[in-house]
């Protein structure tokens, strides 16, 4: 194993929740304001996952005050405190970019029954 793989392995989180495209997740993100730090919740639908290993990231979309907001989080970042799956979604595609053009009830991802 070379040194780059070893450093990447040390930086990866041990417990990563299993979530897929279309799931509604709640991401607790550590924000630094001045000299203080606090946790901020960001809840929305996962519309894409990309990368692998330590470079894995996911994009979460939500509608805030009538405007669609997307945010990309690195999965293994120390700033991402936790990722909690609120609702399992049924997606038939790898990327849900078409949701950007939809609004209201049409933008809702159906729930997956297990």
DSSP file (Angstrom, degrees, kcal/mol; ACC not computed):
  #  RESIDUE AA STRUCTURE BP1 BP2  ACC     N-H-->O    O-->H-N    N-H-->O    O-->H-N    TCO  KAPPA ALPHA  PHI   PSI    X-CA   Y-CA   Z-CA
    1    1 A X              0   0    0      0, 0.0     2,-0.0     0, 0.0     0, 0.0   0.000 360.0 360.0 360.0 129.8    0.0    0.0    0.0
    2    2 A X     >  -     0   0    0      1,-0.1     4,-1.6     4,-0.0     3,-0.1  -0.286 360.0-102.8 -82.4 173.8    1.5    3.3   -0.9
    3    3 A X  H  > S+     0   0    0      1,-0.2     4,-2.2     2,-0.2     5,-0.2   0.810 117.0  57.1 -69.6 -31.6    1.5    6.4    1.3
    4    4 A X  H  > S+     0   0    0      2,-0.2     4,-2.4     1,-0.2    -1,-0.2   0.923 107.8  47.5 -66.8 -43.5   -1.4    8.2   -0.4
    5    5 A X  H  > S+     0   0    0      1,-0.2     4,-2.1     2,-0.2    -1,-0.2   0.870 111.2  52.7 -63.4 -35.9   -3.7    5.3    0.2
    6    6 A X  H  X S+     0   0    0     -4,-1.6     4,-1.6     2,-0.2    -2,-0.2   0.910 110.2  46.3 -67.3 -42.7   -2.6    5.1    3.8
    7    7 A X  H  X S+     0   0    0     -4,-2.2     4,-1.5     1,-0.2    -2,-0.2   0.903 112.5  51.1 -66.5 -41.5   -3.3    8.8    4.4
    8    8 A X  H  X S+     0   0    0     -4,-2.4     4,-0.8     1,-0.2    -2,-0.2   0.891 108.0  52.6 -61.8 -39.6   -6.7    8.5    2.7
    9    9 A X  H  < S+     0   0    0     -4,-2.1     3,-0.4     1,-0.2    -1,-0.2   0.866 107.9  50.9 -66.0 -36.2   -7.6    5.5    4.8
   10   10 A X  H  < S+     0   0    0     -4,-1.6    -1,-0.2     1,-0.2    -2,-0.2   0.834 109.5  51.1 -68.8 -32.4   -6.8    7.4    8.0
   11   11 A X  H  < S+     0   0    0     -4,-1.5    -1,-0.2    -5,-0.1    -2,-0.2   0.603  89.9  98.8 -82.1 -12.1   -9.0   10.4    6.9
   12   12 A X  S  < S-     0   0    0     -4,-0.8     2,-0.2    -3,-0.4    42,-0.1  -0.485  77.5-115.2 -79.6 146.7  -12.1    8.3    6.2
   13   13 A X        -     0   0    0     -2,-0.2     3,-0.2     1,-0.1    -1,-0.1  -0.502  13.6-144.9 -76.5 148.4  -14.9    8.0    8.7
   14   14 A X  S    S+     0   0    0      1,-0.2     2,-0.8    -2,-0.2    -1,-0.1   0.892  87.5  47.0 -81.4 -42.2  -15.6    4.5   10.1
   15   15 A X        +     0   0    0      2,-0.0     2,-0.5     0, 0.0    -1,-0.2  -0.851  66.7 167.9-109.0 102.3  -19.3    4.7   10.4
   16   16 A X        -     0   0    0     -2,-0.8    60,-0.0    -3,-0.2    66,-0.0  -0.955  33.6-124.0-112.2 125.7  -21.0    6.0    7.3
   17   17 A X        -     0   0    0     -2,-0.5     2,-0.7    66,-0.1    67,-0.0  -0.345  23.0-116.9 -68.9 149.5  -24.7    5.7    7.0
   18   18 A X        +     0   0    0     67,-0.0     2,-0.3    -2,-0.0    -1,-0.1  -0.780  50.1 151.8 -88.2 115.4  -26.1    3.9    4.0
   19   19 A X        -     0   0    0     -2,-0.7     2,-0.2     4,-0.0    69,-0.1  -0.980  23.1-158.3-141.7 155.4  -28.3    6.2    1.9
   20   20 A X    >   -     0   0    0     -2,-0.3     3,-1.5     1,-0.1    26,-0.2  -0.625  38.6 -65.3-123.9 179.3  -29.1    6.4   -1.8
   21   21 A X  T 3  S+     0   0    0      1,-0.2    70,-0.3    -2,-0.2    26,-0.2  -0.470 119.5  28.4 -65.8 136.8  -30.3    8.8   -4.4
   22   22 A X  T 3  S+     0   0    0     24,-2.7    -1,-0.2     1,-0.4    68,-0.2   0.218  89.0 127.4  95.5 -14.3  -33.8   10.0   -3.7
   23   23 A X    <   -     0   0    0     -3,-1.5    23,-2.6    66,-0.2     2,-0.6  -0.472  60.8-127.0 -74.2 146.4  -33.6    9.6    0.1
   24   24 A X  E     -AB  45  87A   0     63,-2.8    62,-2.8    21,-0.2    63,-1.6  -0.858  37.4-177.1 -92.1 123.4  -34.4   12.5    2.3
   25   25 A X  E     -AB  44  85A   0     19,-2.6    19,-2.0    -2,-0.6     2,-0.5  -0.853  27.2-142.1-123.8 156.1  -31.5   13.1    4.7
   26   26 A X  E     -AB  43  84A   0     58,-2.8    58,-2.4    -2,-0.3     2,-0.6  -0.973  20.7-163.1-117.4 115.3  -30.8   15.4    7.5
   27   27 A X  E     -AB  42  83A   0     15,-2.8    15,-1.9    -2,-0.5     2,-0.8  -0.872   9.0-152.4-103.4 123.1  -27.1   16.6    7.5
   28   28 A X  E     -AB  41  82A   0     54,-2.7    53,-2.6    -2,-0.6    54,-1.1  -0.864  22.6-171.5 -94.5 112.7  -25.7   18.1   10.7
   29   29 A X  E     -AB  40  80A   0     11,-2.9    11,-2.7    -2,-0.8     2,-0.5  -0.895  21.7-128.2-114.5 132.7  -23.0   20.5    9.5
   30   30 A X  E     -A   39   0A   0     49,-3.0     2,-0.4    -2,-0.4     9,-0.2  -0.676  28.1-168.8 -82.6 122.8  -20.5   22.2   11.7
   31   31 A X  E     -A   38   0A   0      7,-3.3     7,-2.4    -2,-0.5     2,-0.6  -0.924  12.3-146.6-116.3 137.1  -20.4   26.0   11.0
   32   32 A X  E     -A   37   0A   0     -2,-0.4     2,-0.5     5,-0.2     5,-0.2  -0.906  16.1-179.9-105.4 122.1  -17.8   28.4   12.4
   33   33 A X  E >   -A   36   0A   0      3,-2.6     3,-2.1    -2,-0.6     2,-0.5  -0.937  65.0 -50.6-122.0 106.6  -19.0   31.9   13.1
   34   34 A X  T 3  S-     0   0    0     -2,-0.5    -2,-0.0     1,-0.3     0, 0.0  -0.555 121.9 -23.3  67.7-118.8  -16.2   34.1   14.4
   35   35 A X  T 3  S+     0   0    0     -2,-0.5     2,-0.3    -3,-0.1    -1,-0.3   0.355 124.4  85.3-105.3   4.4  -14.6   32.2   17.3
   36   36 A X  E <   -A   33   0A   0     -3,-2.1    -3,-2.6     2,-0.0     2,-0.4  -0.731  60.2-153.4-105.1 154.6  -17.7   30.0   18.0
   37   37 A X  E     +A   32   0A   0     -2,-0.3     2,-0.3    -5,-0.2    -5,-0.2  -0.969  17.6 170.0-123.7 143.8  -18.8   26.7   16.3
   38   38 A X  E     -A   31   0A   0     -7,-2.4    -7,-3.3    -2,-0.4     2,-0.4  -0.953  32.4-111.0-145.0 164.7  -22.3   25.4   16.1
   39   39 A X  E     -A   30   0A   0     -2,-0.3     2,-0.4    -9,-0.2    -9,-0.2  -0.830  27.1-166.0 -99.5 136.2  -24.2   22.7   14.3
   40   40 A X  E     -A   29   0A   0    -11,-2.7   -11,-2.9    -2,-0.4     2,-0.3  -0.983  14.1-136.6-123.0 132.2  -26.7   23.5   11.6
   41   41 A X  E     -A   28   0A   0     -2,-0.4     2,-0.4   -13,-0.2   -13,-0.2  -0.680  17.5-174.2 -87.1 138.2  -29.2   21.1   10.2
   42   42 A X  E     -A   27   0A   0    -15,-1.9   -15,-2.8    -2,-0.3     2,-0.4  -0.951   7.7-174.6-133.0 111.6  -29.7   20.9    6.4
   43   43 A X  E     +A   26   0A   0     -2,-0.4     2,-0.3   -17,-0.2   -17,-0.2  -0.913  24.9 107.4-115.5 132.8  -32.6   18.6    5.3
   44   44 A X  E     -A   25   0A   0    -19,-2.0   -19,-2.6    -2,-0.4     2,-0.4  -0.965  63.9 -58.8-176.1-171.5  -33.4   17.7    1.8
   45   45 A X  E     -AC  24  61A   0     16,-2.6    16,-2.8    -2,-0.3     2,-0.6  -0.748  44.3-123.9 -94.7 134.2  -33.4   15.1   -1.0
   46   46 A X  E     + C   0  60A   0    -23,-2.6   -24,-2.7    -2,-0.4    14,-0.2  -0.670  33.0 173.1 -75.6 117.3  -30.2   13.6   -2.2
   47   47 A X  E     +     0   0A   0     12,-2.3    49,-2.7    -2,-0.6     2,-0.3   0.611  61.0  12.1-104.0 -14.5  -30.0   14.3   -6.0
   48   48 A X  E     - C   0  59A   0     11,-1.0    11,-2.5    47,-0.2     2,-0.4  -0.980  49.0-165.4-159.7 150.6  -26.5   13.0   -6.7
   49   49 A X  E     + C   0  58A   0     45,-0.4     2,-0.3    -2,-0.3     9,-0.2  -0.996  24.5 166.4-130.1 137.0  -23.6   11.0   -5.3
   50   50 A X  E     + C   0  57A   0      7,-2.7     7,-2.8    -2,-0.4    -2,-0.0  -0.973  31.5  34.0-149.4 161.9  -20.2   11.1   -6.9
   51   51 A X        -     0   0    0     -2,-0.3     2,-0.3     5,-0.2     5,-0.2  -0.171  63.4-118.0  84.4 178.2  -16.6   10.3   -6.2
   52   52 A X    >   +     0   0    0      4,-0.1     3,-1.8    -2,-0.0     2,-0.0  -0.960  64.8   4.8-150.3 165.5  -15.2    7.3   -4.3
   53   53 A X  G >  S-     0   0    0     -2,-0.3     3,-1.0     1,-0.3    23,-0.1  -0.332 131.1 -13.2  58.7-130.9  -13.1    6.6   -1.2
   54   54 A X  G 3  S+     0   0    0      1,-0.2    22,-0.4   -42,-0.1    -1,-0.3   0.681 135.3  63.7 -76.6 -17.2  -12.2    9.8    0.7
   55   55 A X  G <  S+     0   0    0     -3,-1.8    -1,-0.2    20,-0.1     2,-0.2   0.273  72.5 129.7 -89.6  11.0  -13.4   12.0   -2.3
   56   56 A X    <   +     0   0    0     -3,-1.0    19,-2.5    -5,-0.2    20,-0.6  -0.474  30.9 170.2 -71.9 134.1  -17.0   10.9   -2.0
   57   57 A X  E     -CD  50  74A   0     -7,-2.8    -7,-2.7    17,-0.3     2,-0.3  -0.956  17.8-156.1-141.3 159.0  -19.5   13.7   -2.0
   58   58 A X  E     -CD  49  73A   0     15,-2.3    15,-2.9    -2,-0.3     2,-0.5  -0.983  12.4-135.1-139.1 148.8  -23.3   14.1   -2.2
   59   59 A X  E     -CD  48  72A   0    -11,-2.5   -12,-2.3    -2,-0.3   -11,-1.0  -0.896  16.2-163.5-109.2 130.8  -25.6   16.9   -3.2
   60   60 A X  E     -CD  46  71A   0     11,-2.9    11,-2.4    -2,-0.5     2,-0.4  -0.937   4.4-162.6-115.4 133.5  -28.7   17.7   -1.2
   61   61 A X  E     +CD  45  70A   0    -16,-2.8   -16,-2.6    -2,-0.4     2,-0.3  -0.941  15.8 160.6-118.6 137.2  -31.6   19.8   -2.6
   62   62 A X  E     - D   0  69A   0      7,-2.5     7,-3.5    -2,-0.4     2,-0.6  -0.963  37.5-117.5-145.2 163.3  -34.3   21.6   -0.6
   63   63 A X  E     - D   0  68A   0     -2,-0.3     2,-0.5     5,-0.2     5,-0.2  -0.922  29.5-174.4-106.1 120.7  -36.8   24.4   -1.3
   64   64 A X  E >  S- D   0  67A   0      3,-2.9     3,-1.5    -2,-0.6    -2,-0.0  -0.960  71.1 -20.5-121.1 115.7  -36.3   27.3    1.1
   65   65 A X  T 3  S-     0   0    0     -2,-0.5    -1,-0.2     1,-0.3     3,-0.1   0.865 128.2 -51.0  54.6  40.2  -38.8   30.2    0.9
   66   66 A X  T 3  S+     0   0    0      1,-0.2     2,-0.4    -3,-0.0    -1,-0.3   0.456 119.0 105.7  82.5   1.5  -39.9   29.1   -2.6
   67   67 A X  E <  S-D   64   0A   0     -3,-1.5    -3,-2.9     2,-0.0     2,-0.3  -0.956  71.7-122.8-118.1 131.5  -36.3   29.0   -4.0
   68   68 A X  E     -D   63   0A   0     -2,-0.4     2,-0.4    -5,-0.2    -5,-0.2  -0.562  29.9-170.0 -73.5 128.9  -34.5   25.7   -4.7
   69   69 A X  E     -D   62   0A   0     -7,-3.5    -7,-2.5    -2,-0.3     2,-0.4  -0.980   3.7-168.9-124.1 130.7  -31.2   25.5   -2.8
   70   70 A X  E     -D   61   0A   0     -2,-0.4     2,-0.4    -9,-0.2    -9,-0.2  -0.935   3.7-176.7-119.6 143.4  -28.6   22.8   -3.4
   71   71 A X  E     -D   60   0A   0    -11,-2.4   -11,-2.9    -2,-0.4     2,-0.5  -0.998  15.7-145.3-140.8 136.1  -25.5   22.1   -1.3
   72   72 A X  E     -D   59   0A   0     -2,-0.4     2,-0.4   -13,-0.2   -13,-0.2  -0.879  17.0-167.8-104.1 128.2  -22.7   19.6   -1.9
   73   73 A X  E     -D   58   0A   0    -15,-2.9   -15,-2.3    -2,-0.5     2,-0.5  -0.937  22.7-128.1-115.7 134.2  -21.2   17.9    1.2
   74   74 A X  E >   -D   57   0A   0     -2,-0.4     3,-1.2   -17,-0.2   -17,-0.3  -0.710  21.5-143.3 -74.3 128.3  -18.0   15.9    1.3
   75   75 A X  T 3  S+     0   0    0    -19,-2.5    -1,-0.1    -2,-0.5   -18,-0.1   0.862  95.1  41.0 -64.9 -38.6  -19.0   12.6    3.0
   76   76 A X  T 3  S+     0   0    0    -20,-0.6    -1,-0.3   -22,-0.4     2,-0.1   0.192  84.7 128.0 -98.9  16.7  -15.8   12.1    5.0
   77   77 A X    X   -     0   0    0     -3,-1.2     3,-0.8     1,-0.1   -65,-0.0  -0.461  62.7-134.3 -71.3 142.4  -15.3   15.7    6.0
   78   78 A X  T 3  S+     0   0    0      1,-0.2    -1,-0.1    -2,-0.1   -48,-0.0   0.714 105.0  64.8 -68.4 -17.9  -14.8   16.4    9.7
   79   79 A X  T 3  S+     0   0    0    -50,-0.1   -49,-3.0     1,-0.1     2,-0.9   0.754  82.9  82.7 -74.9 -24.6  -17.3   19.3    9.3
   80   80 A X  E <   -B   29   0A   0     -3,-0.8   -51,-0.2   -51,-0.2     3,-0.1  -0.729  59.8-178.8 -82.2 108.2  -20.1   16.8    8.6
   81   81 A X  E     -     0   0A   0    -53,-2.6     2,-0.3    -2,-0.9    -1,-0.2   0.948  59.3 -17.2 -75.0 -50.4  -21.1   15.7   12.0
   82   82 A X  E     -B   28   0A   0    -54,-1.1   -54,-2.7     2,-0.0     2,-0.4  -0.994  46.8-147.8-156.1 155.2  -23.8   13.2   11.0
   83   83 A X  E     -B   27   0A   0     -2,-0.3     2,-0.5   -56,-0.2   -56,-0.2  -0.988  20.6-172.1-127.0 119.5  -26.1   12.1    8.2
   84   84 A X  E     -B   26   0A   0    -58,-2.4   -58,-2.8    -2,-0.4     2,-0.7  -0.946  21.0-133.5-116.8 130.7  -29.5   10.8    9.2
   85   85 A X  E     +B   25   0A   0     -2,-0.5   -60,-0.2   -60,-0.2     3,-0.1  -0.732  25.3 175.5 -83.7 117.9  -31.9    9.2    6.7
   86   86 A X  E     +     0   0A   0    -62,-2.8     2,-0.3    -2,-0.7   -61,-0.2   0.841  68.3   5.0 -87.4 -39.3  -35.4   10.6    7.3
   87   87 A X  E     -B   24   0A   0    -63,-1.6   -63,-2.8     2,-0.0     2,-0.4  -0.992  68.9-126.9-151.8 135.6  -37.2    9.0    4.5
   88   88 A X        -     0   0    0     -2,-0.3    24,-1.6   -65,-0.2     2,-0.3  -0.712  29.9-155.1 -85.3 133.9  -36.3    6.4    1.8
   89   89 A X  B     -E  111   0B   0     -2,-0.4     2,-0.8    22,-0.3    22,-0.2  -0.817  14.3-128.7-112.7 151.7  -37.0    7.5   -1.7
   90   90 A X        +     0   0    0     20,-3.4    20,-0.4    -2,-0.3     2,-0.4  -0.868  35.5 171.3-100.3 109.7  -37.7    5.5   -4.9
   91   91 A X        -     0   0    0     -2,-0.8   -70,-0.1   -70,-0.3     5,-0.0  -0.946  26.0-169.2-121.3 140.3  -35.4    6.7   -7.7
   92   92 A X  S    S+     0   0    0     -2,-0.4     2,-0.3     3,-0.1    -1,-0.1   0.281  72.2  60.4-108.8   8.5  -35.0    5.1  -11.1
   93   93 A X  S    S-     0   0    0      1,-0.1     3,-0.1   -72,-0.0   -72,-0.1  -0.897  76.8-128.4-132.1 162.7  -32.0    7.2  -12.1
   94   94 A X  S    S+     0   0    0     -2,-0.3     2,-0.4     1,-0.2   -45,-0.4   0.793  99.8  33.6 -80.1 -29.3  -28.5    7.8  -10.8
   95   95 A X        -     0   0    0    -47,-0.1     3,-0.3   -74,-0.1    -1,-0.2  -0.995  64.3-157.8-129.5 133.4  -28.9   11.5  -10.8
   96   96 A X    >   +     0   0    0    -49,-2.7     3,-1.5    -2,-0.4     4,-0.2  -0.276  44.9 135.3-104.2  46.4  -32.1   13.4  -10.1
   97   97 A X  G >   +     0   0    0      1,-0.3     3,-1.5    -2,-0.2     4,-0.3   0.725  60.4  73.0 -67.2 -20.5  -31.2   16.6  -11.9
   98   98 A X  G >  S+     0   0    0     -3,-0.3     3,-1.0     1,-0.3     4,-0.4   0.704  80.2  73.8 -67.2 -17.5  -34.6   16.7  -13.5
   99   99 A X  G X  S+     0   0    0     -3,-1.5     3,-0.8     1,-0.2    -1,-0.3   0.748  81.6  71.8 -66.8 -22.7  -36.1   17.7  -10.1
  100  100 A X  G <  S+     0   0    0     -3,-1.5    -1,-0.2     1,-0.2    -2,-0.2   0.841  98.1  47.1 -60.9 -33.6  -34.6   21.2  -10.6
  101  101 A X  G <  S+     0   0    0     -3,-1.0    -1,-0.2    -4,-0.3     2,-0.2   0.585 102.6  79.9 -85.9 -10.3  -37.2   22.0  -13.3
  102  102 A X    <   -     0   0    0     -3,-0.8     2,-0.3    -4,-0.4    -3,-0.0  -0.583  58.3-169.0 -97.7 158.8  -40.1   20.7  -11.3
  103  103 A X    >   -     0   0    0     -2,-0.2     3,-1.1     5,-0.0     4,-0.1  -0.980  47.1  -2.6-143.6 157.6  -42.0   22.5   -8.5
  104  104 A X  G >  S-     0   0    0     -2,-0.3     3,-0.9     1,-0.2     4,-0.2  -0.379 125.0  -8.5  68.6-137.2  -44.6   21.6   -5.9
  105  105 A X  G >  S+     0   0    0      1,-0.2     3,-1.2     2,-0.2    -1,-0.2   0.770 129.8  64.5 -68.9 -26.7  -46.0   18.1   -5.8
  106  106 A X  G <  S+     0   0    0     -3,-1.1    -1,-0.2     1,-0.3    -2,-0.2   0.779  97.0  57.4 -67.2 -25.9  -44.3   17.1   -9.0
  107  107 A X  G <  S+     0   0    0     -3,-0.9    -1,-0.3    -4,-0.1     2,-0.2   0.503  82.9 110.3 -83.6  -3.5  -40.9   17.5   -7.4
  108  108 A X    <   -     0   0    0     -3,-1.2     2,-0.5    -4,-0.2    -5,-0.0  -0.530  64.4-137.9 -77.1 136.1  -41.7   15.0   -4.7
  109  109 A X        -     0   0    0     -2,-0.2   -18,-0.1   -87,-0.1    -2,-0.1  -0.801  26.8-113.9 -92.9 131.6  -39.8   11.7   -4.8
  110  110 A X        -     0   0    0     -2,-0.5   -20,-3.4   -20,-0.4     2,-0.3  -0.266  32.0-106.4 -65.6 151.3  -42.0    8.7   -4.1
  111  111 A X  B     -E   89   0B   0    -22,-0.2     2,-0.4     1,-0.1   -22,-0.3  -0.568  27.3-127.9 -82.1 140.8  -41.3    6.7   -0.9
  112  112 A X        -     0   0    0    -24,-1.6     2,-0.5    -2,-0.3   -24,-0.2  -0.731  17.2-143.9 -89.1 131.9  -39.7    3.3   -1.2
  113  113 A X              0   0    0     -2,-0.4   -24,-0.0     1,-0.1    -1,-0.0  -0.823 360.0 360.0 -97.4 132.8  -41.5    0.4    0.5
  114  114 A X              0   0    0     -2,-0.5    -1,-0.1     0, 0.0    -2,-0.0   0.393 360.0 360.0-116.0 360.0  -39.3   -2.2    2.1
